[in-house]
Amino acid sequence: MLLVIDVGNTNITLGLFDEERLMGTFRMTTKMPRTSDEYGISICDMMKYKGFKIEDVHDIIIASVVPEVMYSLRNGIYKYLGKNPLIVGPGTKTGIKVATDNPKETGADRIVDAVGAYELYGGPVIVIDFGTATTYDLILADGSFVAGATAPGIQTAAKVMSQEAAKLPRIEIKKPDSILAKETISSMQAGIVYGCIGQTEYIIKKMKEESGIKNIKAVATGGLGKIIADATDSIDIYDPMLTLQGLRLIYQKCRTR
């Protein structure tokens, strides 16, 4: 099996693939400091708990936007799983050409999402990832990554409001029945969720207008993305496993070199 690992700002998401079939997923928090032993033991324990054997993992691929965890994570994997993982970065064969002004600034997560969306759903495509930040990336029909927009994530926006405004509480992120809220919590939920819906629709519309390409599908991913995807016709496809699939596809490209 192939173990794929997406290291995000909030969570580390792991997936196990048997060829193209996703067999299981696991998560751990990113911000908790861990030693290499803690990473290795945690990964092995999660796999065993769900009935997977460590010796069945034949290879590992990682995409990370959090450099400070990589030393311990990589060493933990090597010590406990006996593998030296492939790290997605400059020089990795992806099939996507990053044609922005400074390609090295493009995060590994965005490239992996672009690969997943382009390979699974075709181009041109706008890839939207509702994570710690919400990212909107334009991939052309030839696989060129040409532009992107970055906004605060849904959970990030809610967290900042509760931290910076003394009387605003921490809230659950969900879409209220009406935007005409009558108390504080639903008012915050309405502003954040309906605001993100409007932002999503406007950015997709402007990307289509300014690129001059009208027939562009929009593919979304990210844990909270389903709330937005279910509320707008601007998103064509919601795929919660897009990043893990992108990692699998990149591994397959690298394996065939």
N, C-alpha and C positions, 0 to 999 in steps of 0.2 A: 504494500500500500504506500501511497504518497501522503506525507504529512505536509500540509500547507499552513503557514502562520502569517497572519496579518497583524502587525504591531501598530495600533492606532494610539492616538493621544489619550483616549479614555479606556479602551479595552484591548486586550490581545485575544484575537479570535483564531482558533485552530480548527482545521478540517482534515478528515481522513478520506482519501479517494482510493477506490479500487477501480483502476482504469478511469472511466468517465463517471462512475457512480459515486456520489457523495455518501459515505457510510455513516458519518457522525460529525458533530461539531461540539466545541468546548470553548469556554471563555474564562479569562481571568483579568483582573484589573491591571492597568498599566502603571498607575501612579504609586503603587505599593512597592517600596524598595525590596528587592530579593537578591539573594546570593545565587551563584550558579547551581549549588546543590538544591536550593529551594525551587528554582525553575525546573531542573531536571526531575526531581521527585514529584512535583505538582503535575507535570505533563504525563509522567508514567502512571501516576495514581488515577488521573482522569481517564486515561485510556483503559486501564485495567477495570475501573469501575463500570465502564460501558461495554466490557467484554472483548476488548481488543488486545492483541498480543504485541509487546514491544518489538519482538523479533520479526514481525510481519511488516514493519516499516522499512522499506528499501531505500527511500530517499526523502529529503526534506528541502523545502524552499520557503524563504522568508522575504516579506516586504515590510519595511519599517519606516516610520516617520519620527521615531523617538531614538536617536542615536545612543543616548546614555544607558539604555537597557541592553544594548546589543552584546556587549562584552560578556556579561553574566549569562544572558540567554543562550548565546552561541556556545559558551563553555559548558553550560548545563546540558545542552543537547548532546554535545560531543561525549561528555562523561557518562551520561545515563542512557543514551540511545545509540551511541557509537557511530554517529554520522557527522560529517562536516557539511552543514547546510549550504545550499546555493542562496546567495543574497542578491535580490534584485537591485541593480544599480547601474551606473554608467558602464556601457559595454555589454550589458545583458541583452541577449537576442530576444526581442519582443514582437517584432513585426509592425511596430508603431514608430513612425518617424516624428520626433518632437520638433516642430518647426516654429517654436516661439523664439523671442529675442534672446533668452538665456535658458537653453534646455536643461542645464544642470540644476536650475531652481525648481523644476517640476518634481513634485513629490512622487515617491515610488508608488504610493497608494493610488494616485491619479492615473499613472501609467498602467497599473494593473487593472483598474476599473475600465480604462479605455480599451485595453486588450480584450477584456471579457465582453464588453458591449459590442465592439467591432466584430469580433470573431463569432459571437453567438447570434447577433441580430443584424449585422451589416452596417455599412455607412452610406451616407453621412448620418451621424448620430450625435445627439447632445447627451452627455453622461452626467447625471446628477447624483451626488453622494451626500446624504443627510447625516453627517457625523458631527464631531466636535465643531468643525466648520462645515458649512454647506458649500459644495463646489459644483460649478457648472462648466463642463469642458466640451469643446467642439472638435469632433473627429470627422475628417472629410472622407469621401468615398474611396480615396486611395490609401487610407490609413494614416493620414497626416494629422497630428495633434497640433492644431493651429492657434487655439485661443482658449481662455478660461476666465471665469469670474469666481470670486471667493467672498462669502458672506458669513456672518456669525451663525453657528449651528442653533437649532431649535432649543436644545437643552442649555447651551451656553448662554443664549439670550435670557432665558428664564432665570438661570443662576445669577447672572450679573444684576438683573433687576432686583432680586431679593437681597443681594449683598449691598447694593448701592442705595436702595430706597428703604429706609428704616421700617416703614409700616407695611411693606409688601412681603408676603410669606413665600416659602418654597412651595411649588405646586406640582401636581401631576400633569404631564403633557397629554392633553386629549382635546378633541374638537368639541366645543359645547354645541348644544342644539341650535343656538341662535347667537348671532353677533351682538344682539341687543342685550348685553349682560346687565344684571341688576345687583350684583354683589362682587366683591373684590376678586375672589378666586376665578369665577367664570369670566370676569372682565379681563384678567391676565391671560387666561386660556384663549379667549377670543382674539385678543390683540396679537398674541404670539402665533397661534395656529392660522387664523385667517390672514394675518400679515404675511406669514410664510407662503401661504397659498398664492396670495397676490404677487409676492416677490417672484415666486417660481414661474407663474404665468407670464409676467412681464419680461423676465430675463430670457425665457425661451422665445417669446415673441421678438424681442430685440435682436437676439442672436440670429434668428431666421432672417429678419429684415436686413441687418448690417452685413451678413454673409452673402445675401442675395440668393440663398438656397431655401426654397419654400418647403420642399419635400424632405424634411429631416425628422426622423423619429427621436423621441426623448425616452431614455432609459434611466430609471432611478434605482438607487439602492440605499442602504443604511437603515439602522434599526427603526428610526422614527419616520422614515420615508413613506411607509405604508399609509400613515395618517394623511399625508399630503397627496399621495398618489390616488387614494380613494376619493379625494374631494375635488379633483380637477381633471378635465379632459386633455389638458396640455401634456400630461405624462402618458405615454403609450404603453410602457412596460414597467412593472416593478419587479425586481429580482433581488431578493435579500441576500442571495449567495453569490452575487456578481463578482465580488473581490476574490473570494475563494476560487471561483471558476477561472478568473483571470490568472491567478497564480498557477493553477493546473495547466492552463494553456501555455503559459510562458515556460514552465518546466518541460512540456512536450517539445516546444521549439528548441530549447537548449539541448535536450537529450538527442535530437536528431542531427546535431551539428557533426 
